[in-house]
């Protein structure tokens, strides 16, 4: 088969479409013939040499894919060769074939084409696990998503709105904010021109957000705490603004607030399977019912993955950038 390899870490040109050995499914795995994958920020870090795959995972980038089951490993039941699926991966999505633990498989949602389904596994698993399983967003609460125009952001807006939350977003520029409005966002904040803490407090009468989903990290840490309501929950899932920061613990105590930080890629298989099962139970019906949709900015041939990485680096997209085999 062919896959995107990284012989020497570096810029987008480090991604090389090369012939590599076919993977063989082990016990509890299926072999998927990949139709499409999607680009995530973690892929850019792996390309640069800063985010190695977990032990035992495929060395190729790609944290999600869609395709058709080509073979079943020992002990697999409930799936058949030819089934159209999408999957959460620890790596290997940028390839023509990939082995997937059976607990990380999802059926292609009813009414959705197989290519578009590649946009779903990572964002739905990330948003559902952090916003609902960890931060416990409830109907009527105020939710703030940073990076509202990203793949994570566009999914977070829709899921929060679907459960009855009031949704605020930050994004760079009016075009991206308008796209967020179309997805259901109620409060639109241009981080280039406005201070999100001030704007959020204006709109909420000084109360703040009950849940904040943050991809920025250190740069926003204290300001996110300032933006929280009493009993608020801050869920950190990215470090685009750095790893280290100081906070005023007095403010955290006064607000009786919680700060959590999670990653998905390196979790044990059982934890990933539980998250995927929750996504299938709670999110898939919303997609089938038309209340939530995949937001795809563009599709690019997988052999041209370097071009897709440049799109993400320029933040020139809204939603997901897909790679097709």
Secondary structure by P-SEA (a helix, b strand, c coil): ccccccccccccccccbbbbbbbbbcccbbbbccccccccaaaaaaaaccccccccccccccccbbbbbcccccccccccccccccccccccccccbbbbccccccccccccccccccccaaaaaaaaacccccccccccbbbbbcccccaaaaaaaaaaaaaccccccccccaaaaaaaaaaccccccccccccaaaaaaaaaccccccbbbbccccccaaaaaaaccccbbbbbccccccccccccaaaaaaacbbbbbbbcccccaaaaaaaaaaaaaccaaaaaaccbbbbbcccccccaaaaaaaaaaacccccbbbbcc
